[in-house]
Amino acid sequence: MDPVSAALLDPDTTVAVVGANDDPGKYGSVIYRDLKLKGFKVFAVNPKRGTVDGDPAYDTLADLPEKATIVNFVVPPPVSLKVLAEAKELGYDLVWMQPGSSSPEVRDYITTSGFDYLIDACIMVRAHHRV
């Protein structure tokens, strides 16, 4: 099993959802709530939001109250590249690129930067209930 999927089995795993929002028609909302309902501790990362689902939203990964285990991306590729650079600088190892968040440039950056990663796999499918 890959390290990113394996982390989902650890009861202490936390997930930062980059692009979390409150629009029920967007995956940033669906994924955030799904992980929360499954018992994961999740952090919303979105500089355009003060809250997501009643939880605080953070402008950047550096603003999180604790380092998340997995950084899950639900944003367009140009935003993914910017946040990936921040994640690398902050020492994050595990990144999960939801379908639509990657591009050839994102793939190149991830594969050459030492991340453990999943690309174009849905975290909702692989994450199981913890409660």
C-alpha positions as CSV (number, residue, x, y, z in Angstrom):
1,M,0.0,0.0,0.0
2,D,1.3,3.5,-0.8
3,P,2.2,5.7,2.1
4,V,-0.5,8.2,1.5
5,S,-3.3,5.6,1.5
6,A,-1.7,3.9,4.5
7,A,-1.8,7.2,6.5
8,L,-5.6,7.0,6.2
9,L,-5.5,3.9,8.5
10,D,-3.8,5.8,11.3
11,P,-6.3,7.1,13.8
12,D,-4.2,10.2,14.4
13,T,-4.1,11.2,10.8
14,T,-5.3,14.8,10.0
15,V,-6.1,16.2,6.6
16,A,-5.7,19.8,5.4
17,V,-8.2,20.3,2.5
18,V,-6.8,23.0,0.3
19,G,-9.8,24.6,-1.4
20,A,-12.4,23.6,1.2
21,N,-15.6,25.7,0.9
22,D,-19.3,25.9,1.7
23,D,-20.7,25.5,-1.8
24,P,-22.5,22.1,-1.8
25,G,-21.9,21.9,-5.6
26,K,-18.2,21.9,-5.3
27,Y,-15.9,19.1,-4.3
28,G,-14.0,21.3,-1.8
29,S,-17.2,21.3,0.2
30,V,-18.2,17.6,-0.4
31,I,-14.7,16.3,0.4
32,Y,-14.3,18.4,3.6
33,R,-17.6,17.3,5.0
34,D,-17.2,13.7,3.9
35,L,-13.8,13.4,5.8
36,K,-15.3,15.1,8.8
37,L,-18.3,12.7,8.8
38,K,-15.9,9.8,8.6
39,G,-14.2,11.0,11.8
40,F,-11.1,12.6,10.4
41,K,-9.7,15.8,12.0
42,V,-9.8,18.2,9.0
43,F,-8.5,21.7,8.5
44,A,-9.9,24.0,5.8
45,V,-7.3,25.9,3.8
46,N,-8.9,28.7,1.8
47,P,-7.8,32.4,2.0
48,K,-11.2,33.5,0.6
49,R,-13.2,32.0,3.6
50,G,-13.4,32.8,7.2
51,T,-15.1,29.5,8.0
52,V,-16.0,26.2,6.4
53,D,-18.9,24.2,7.8
54,G,-18.7,26.3,10.9
55,D,-14.9,25.5,11.4
56,P,-12.1,28.1,11.1
57,A,-10.6,28.4,7.6
58,Y,-6.9,29.1,7.3
59,D,-5.3,31.3,4.7
60,T,-2.2,29.0,4.2
61,L,-0.7,25.8,5.5
62,A,1.6,27.8,7.7
63,D,-1.4,29.2,9.5
64,L,-2.8,25.8,10.6
65,P,-2.8,25.2,14.4
66,E,-0.9,21.9,13.9
67,K,0.8,20.3,10.9
68,A,-1.6,18.0,9.0
69,T,-0.6,14.5,8.1
70,I,-2.0,14.8,4.5
71,V,-2.5,17.8,2.3
72,N,-5.4,17.2,0.0
73,F,-5.7,19.5,-3.0
74,V,-9.1,20.5,-4.4
75,V,-8.0,23.6,-6.4
76,P,-6.9,24.4,-10.0
77,P,-3.4,23.4,-11.0
78,P,-1.9,26.9,-10.8
79,V,-3.0,27.2,-7.1
80,S,-1.8,23.6,-6.5
81,L,1.7,24.6,-7.7
82,K,1.8,27.5,-5.3
83,V,0.6,25.6,-2.3
84,L,2.9,22.6,-3.1
85,A,5.9,24.9,-2.9
86,E,4.6,26.1,0.5
87,A,4.1,22.5,1.6
88,K,7.6,21.6,0.5
89,E,9.1,24.5,2.4
90,L,7.1,23.5,5.6
91,G,8.3,19.9,5.4
92,Y,5.1,18.2,4.3
93,D,5.6,14.7,2.9
94,L,2.1,13.4,1.9
95,V,0.0,15.1,-0.7
96,W,-3.2,14.0,-2.4
97,M,-4.2,15.6,-5.7
98,Q,-7.9,15.2,-6.3
99,P,-8.9,14.9,-10.0
100,G,-8.7,18.3,-11.6
101,S,-6.0,19.6,-9.3
102,S,-3.0,18.5,-11.3
103,S,-1.4,19.3,-14.6
104,P,1.8,18.2,-16.3
105,E,3.6,20.9,-14.4
106,V,2.1,19.8,-11.1
107,R,3.1,16.2,-11.8
108,D,6.6,17.2,-12.7
109,Y,7.0,19.2,-9.5
110,I,5.6,16.5,-7.3
111,T,7.7,13.7,-8.8
112,T,10.9,15.7,-8.5
113,S,10.3,17.2,-5.0
114,G,10.4,14.1,-2.8
115,F,6.7,14.0,-1.9
116,D,4.8,10.8,-1.4
117,Y,1.7,11.4,-3.4
118,L,-1.5,10.2,-5.1
119,I,-2.7,11.9,-8.2
120,D,-6.2,11.7,-9.7
121,A,-7.5,9.4,-6.9
122,C,-10.5,10.5,-4.8
123,I,-9.8,10.5,-1.0
124,M,-13.5,9.9,-0.4
125,V,-13.3,6.5,-2.0
126,R,-10.2,5.4,-0.1
127,A,-11.0,6.9,3.3
128,H,-13.2,4.7,5.5
129,H,-15.3,5.6,8.5
130,R,-13.4,5.9,11.7
131,V,-16.3,6.5,14.0
